[in-house]
Amino acid sequence: MTGRELIFYILINGLEDEDVFNDTSVLPKALGLVTIEEAATILRTGVESVRAMAMMGLLTNVAINGREYILRRNI
């Protein structure tokens, strides 16, 4: 997703005044992110294994408001 696509997504969905990074937000999904738990399910492994893969640089991970996400396209 490009920055332009993100801006369009926010405008089209009326998210200008919304807290887009709260726990109920759909924005992480729109950015192509999955939670550590979802990544573990997709990879058929444990949560700690996913964290270890992220620490080794095998998966791209980010933290948003204290919640960990993995970039979906790396799985």
mmCIF file of the C-alpha atoms, coordinates in Angstrom:
data_MODEL
# 
_entry.id   MODEL 
# 
loop_
_atom_site.group_PDB 
_atom_site.id 
_atom_site.type_symbol 
_atom_site.label_atom_id 
_atom_site.label_alt_id 
_atom_site.label_comp_id 
_atom_site.label_asym_id 
_atom_site.label_entity_id 
_atom_site.label_seq_id 
_atom_site.pdbx_PDB_ins_code 
_atom_site.Cartn_x 
_atom_site.Cartn_y 
_atom_site.Cartn_z 
_atom_site.occupancy 
_atom_site.B_iso_or_equiv 
_atom_site.pdbx_formal_charge 
_atom_site.auth_seq_id 
_atom_site.auth_comp_id 
_atom_site.auth_asym_id 
_atom_site.auth_atom_id 
_atom_site.pdbx_PDB_model_num 
ATOM 1  C CA . MET A 1 1  ? 0.000   0.000   0.000  1.00 0.00 ? 1  MET A CA 1 
ATOM 2  C CA . THR A 1 2  ? 1.365   3.382   -0.936 1.00 0.00 ? 2  THR A CA 1 
ATOM 3  C CA . GLY A 1 3  ? 0.942   6.548   1.105  1.00 0.00 ? 3  GLY A CA 1 
ATOM 4  C CA . ARG A 1 4  ? -1.515  7.818   -1.485 1.00 0.00 ? 4  ARG A CA 1 
ATOM 5  C CA . GLU A 1 5  ? -3.594  4.630   -1.203 1.00 0.00 ? 5  GLU A CA 1 
ATOM 6  C CA . LEU A 1 6  ? -3.596  5.005   2.570  1.00 0.00 ? 6  LEU A CA 1 
ATOM 7  C CA . ILE A 1 7  ? -4.840  8.586   2.304  1.00 0.00 ? 7  ILE A CA 1 
ATOM 8  C CA . PHE A 1 8  ? -7.611  7.493   -0.078 1.00 0.00 ? 8  PHE A CA 1 
ATOM 9  C CA . TYR A 1 9  ? -8.555  4.642   2.275  1.00 0.00 ? 9  TYR A CA 1 
ATOM 10 C CA . ILE A 1 10 ? -8.840  7.066   5.190  1.00 0.00 ? 10 ILE A CA 1 
ATOM 11 C CA . LEU A 1 11 ? -10.904 9.573   3.191  1.00 0.00 ? 11 LEU A CA 1 
ATOM 12 C CA . ILE A 1 12 ? -13.194 7.023   1.534  1.00 0.00 ? 12 ILE A CA 1 
ATOM 13 C CA . ASN A 1 13 ? -13.967 5.338   4.861  1.00 0.00 ? 13 ASN A CA 1 
ATOM 14 C CA . GLY A 1 14 ? -14.462 8.578   6.809  1.00 0.00 ? 14 GLY A CA 1 
ATOM 15 C CA . LEU A 1 15 ? -11.575 7.899   9.204  1.00 0.00 ? 15 LEU A CA 1 
ATOM 16 C CA . GLU A 1 16 ? -10.235 11.477  9.329  1.00 0.00 ? 16 GLU A CA 1 
ATOM 17 C CA . ASP A 1 17 ? -11.182 11.922  12.991 1.00 0.00 ? 17 ASP A CA 1 
ATOM 18 C CA . GLU A 1 18 ? -10.823 8.300   14.108 1.00 0.00 ? 18 GLU A CA 1 
ATOM 19 C CA . ASP A 1 19 ? -8.112  6.764   16.279 1.00 0.00 ? 19 ASP A CA 1 
ATOM 20 C CA . VAL A 1 20 ? -6.914  4.451   13.523 1.00 0.00 ? 20 VAL A CA 1 
ATOM 21 C CA . PHE A 1 21 ? -4.490  2.463   15.673 1.00 0.00 ? 21 PHE A CA 1 
ATOM 22 C CA . ASN A 1 22 ? -6.807  1.265   18.427 1.00 0.00 ? 22 ASN A CA 1 
ATOM 23 C CA . ASP A 1 23 ? -7.455  -2.422  19.098 1.00 0.00 ? 23 ASP A CA 1 
ATOM 24 C CA . THR A 1 24 ? -10.654 -2.490  17.029 1.00 0.00 ? 24 THR A CA 1 
ATOM 25 C CA . SER A 1 25 ? -9.162  -0.686  14.043 1.00 0.00 ? 25 SER A CA 1 
ATOM 26 C CA . VAL A 1 26 ? -9.221  -2.194  10.557 1.00 0.00 ? 26 VAL A CA 1 
ATOM 27 C CA . LEU A 1 27 ? -6.257  -0.082  9.491  1.00 0.00 ? 27 LEU A CA 1 
ATOM 28 C CA . PRO A 1 28 ? -3.570  -2.627  10.465 1.00 0.00 ? 28 PRO A CA 1 
ATOM 29 C CA . LYS A 1 29 ? -5.328  -5.147  8.192  1.00 0.00 ? 29 LYS A CA 1 
ATOM 30 C CA . ALA A 1 30 ? -5.515  -2.559  5.414  1.00 0.00 ? 30 ALA A CA 1 
ATOM 31 C CA . LEU A 1 31 ? -1.767  -2.013  5.781  1.00 0.00 ? 31 LEU A CA 1 
ATOM 32 C CA . GLY A 1 32 ? -1.186  -5.742  5.322  1.00 0.00 ? 32 GLY A CA 1 
ATOM 33 C CA . LEU A 1 33 ? -0.382  -6.503  8.945  1.00 0.00 ? 33 LEU A CA 1 
ATOM 34 C CA . VAL A 1 34 ? -1.362  -9.522  11.017 1.00 0.00 ? 34 VAL A CA 1 
ATOM 35 C CA . THR A 1 35 ? -0.963  -10.018 14.747 1.00 0.00 ? 35 THR A CA 1 
ATOM 36 C CA . ILE A 1 36 ? 1.788   -12.255 16.084 1.00 0.00 ? 36 ILE A CA 1 
ATOM 37 C CA . GLU A 1 37 ? -0.890  -14.798 16.998 1.00 0.00 ? 37 GLU A CA 1 
ATOM 38 C CA . GLU A 1 38 ? -2.381  -14.744 13.480 1.00 0.00 ? 38 GLU A CA 1 
ATOM 39 C CA . ALA A 1 39 ? 1.098   -15.125 11.972 1.00 0.00 ? 39 ALA A CA 1 
ATOM 40 C CA . ALA A 1 40 ? 1.723   -18.138 14.201 1.00 0.00 ? 40 ALA A CA 1 
ATOM 41 C CA . THR A 1 41 ? -1.506  -19.727 12.974 1.00 0.00 ? 41 THR A CA 1 
ATOM 42 C CA . ILE A 1 42 ? -0.646  -19.029 9.332  1.00 0.00 ? 42 ILE A CA 1 
ATOM 43 C CA . LEU A 1 43 ? 2.843   -20.454 9.772  1.00 0.00 ? 43 LEU A CA 1 
ATOM 44 C CA . ARG A 1 44 ? 1.580   -23.361 11.894 1.00 0.00 ? 44 ARG A CA 1 
ATOM 45 C CA . THR A 1 45 ? 4.022   -22.608 14.672 1.00 0.00 ? 45 THR A CA 1 
ATOM 46 C CA . GLY A 1 46 ? 4.060   -20.992 18.094 1.00 0.00 ? 46 GLY A CA 1 
ATOM 47 C CA . VAL A 1 47 ? 3.984   -17.321 18.985 1.00 0.00 ? 47 VAL A CA 1 
ATOM 48 C CA . GLU A 1 48 ? 7.513   -17.400 20.402 1.00 0.00 ? 48 GLU A CA 1 
ATOM 49 C CA . SER A 1 49 ? 8.803   -18.966 17.179 1.00 0.00 ? 49 SER A CA 1 
ATOM 50 C CA . VAL A 1 50 ? 7.292   -16.081 15.208 1.00 0.00 ? 50 VAL A CA 1 
ATOM 51 C CA . ARG A 1 51 ? 8.914   -13.595 17.592 1.00 0.00 ? 51 ARG A CA 1 
ATOM 52 C CA . ALA A 1 52 ? 12.251  -15.375 17.169 1.00 0.00 ? 52 ALA A CA 1 
ATOM 53 C CA . MET A 1 53 ? 11.932  -15.268 13.365 1.00 0.00 ? 53 MET A CA 1 
ATOM 54 C CA . ALA A 1 54 ? 11.202  -11.541 13.588 1.00 0.00 ? 54 ALA A CA 1 
ATOM 55 C CA . MET A 1 55 ? 14.241  -10.995 15.837 1.00 0.00 ? 55 MET A CA 1 
ATOM 56 C CA . MET A 1 56 ? 16.422  -12.859 13.308 1.00 0.00 ? 56 MET A CA 1 
ATOM 57 C CA . GLY A 1 57 ? 15.124  -10.607 10.531 1.00 0.00 ? 57 GLY A CA 1 
ATOM 58 C CA . LEU A 1 58 ? 13.198  -13.363 8.744  1.00 0.00 ? 58 LEU A CA 1 
ATOM 59 C CA . LEU A 1 59 ? 9.893   -11.557 9.239  1.00 0.00 ? 59 LEU A CA 1 
ATOM 60 C CA . THR A 1 60 ? 9.211   -7.830  9.245  1.00 0.00 ? 60 THR A CA 1 
ATOM 61 C CA . ASN A 1 61 ? 7.533   -6.776  12.464 1.00 0.00 ? 61 ASN A CA 1 
ATOM 62 C CA . VAL A 1 62 ? 6.211   -3.508  13.868 1.00 0.00 ? 62 VAL A CA 1 
ATOM 63 C CA . ALA A 1 63 ? 4.677   -2.444  17.159 1.00 0.00 ? 63 ALA A CA 1 
ATOM 64 C CA . ILE A 1 64 ? 1.690   -0.107  17.188 1.00 0.00 ? 64 ILE A CA 1 
ATOM 65 C CA . ASN A 1 65 ? 0.397   1.073   20.553 1.00 0.00 ? 65 ASN A CA 1 
ATOM 66 C CA . GLY A 1 66 ? 2.166   -1.831  22.229 1.00 0.00 ? 66 GLY A CA 1 
ATOM 67 C CA . ARG A 1 67 ? 0.616   -4.479  19.979 1.00 0.00 ? 67 ARG A CA 1 
ATOM 68 C CA . GLU A 1 68 ? 2.931   -6.520  17.776 1.00 0.00 ? 68 GLU A CA 1 
ATOM 69 C CA . TYR A 1 69 ? 2.224   -7.050  14.085 1.00 0.00 ? 69 TYR A CA 1 
ATOM 70 C CA . ILE A 1 70 ? 3.948   -8.954  11.276 1.00 0.00 ? 70 ILE A CA 1 
ATOM 71 C CA . LEU A 1 71 ? 3.931   -7.768  7.668  1.00 0.00 ? 71 LEU A CA 1 
ATOM 72 C CA . ARG A 1 72 ? 1.629   -10.229 5.891  1.00 0.00 ? 72 ARG A CA 1 
ATOM 73 C CA . ARG A 1 73 ? 3.496   -10.334 2.593  1.00 0.00 ? 73 ARG A CA 1 
ATOM 74 C CA . ASN A 1 74 ? 6.577   -11.778 4.343  1.00 0.00 ? 74 ASN A CA 1 
ATOM 75 C CA . ILE A 1 75 ? 4.721   -14.890 5.482  1.00 0.00 ? 75 ILE A CA 1 
# 
